[in-house]
Amino acid sequence: MDEWETVRPYLRGYAEMLTGVSATGRRPTREELDERRALGERAAEDGHSLRALVRHHLAATRAAWRTALDSADRVLADPRDRDDDRTHDDAPEST
């Protein structure tokens, strides 16, 4: 069994969470974060390295956002640059 197959159970629910987060721009819920934490702890207890988990979470992120680049850009953008949250009068002055 390759590394992907052994790490896959610890990614359960990640793609769905990421889809919801990227589609709406919301932050992950406390429940979602707690689930990620519990799965990470279980993976560590089962002998998986943090490096392997991070690598596979990043791969899953790239795969999920490959079809939704505009959502990825919106989530990754600095929230201070969003015009939808304030008027132009509130924007910081450039130096």
Buried (B, 14 or more C-beta within 10 A) or exposed (E): EEEEEBBEEBBEEBEEBBBEBBEEEEEBEEEBEEBBEEBBEEBEEEEBEEEBBEBBBEEBBEEBBEEBEEBBEBBEEEEEEEEEEEEEEEEEEEE
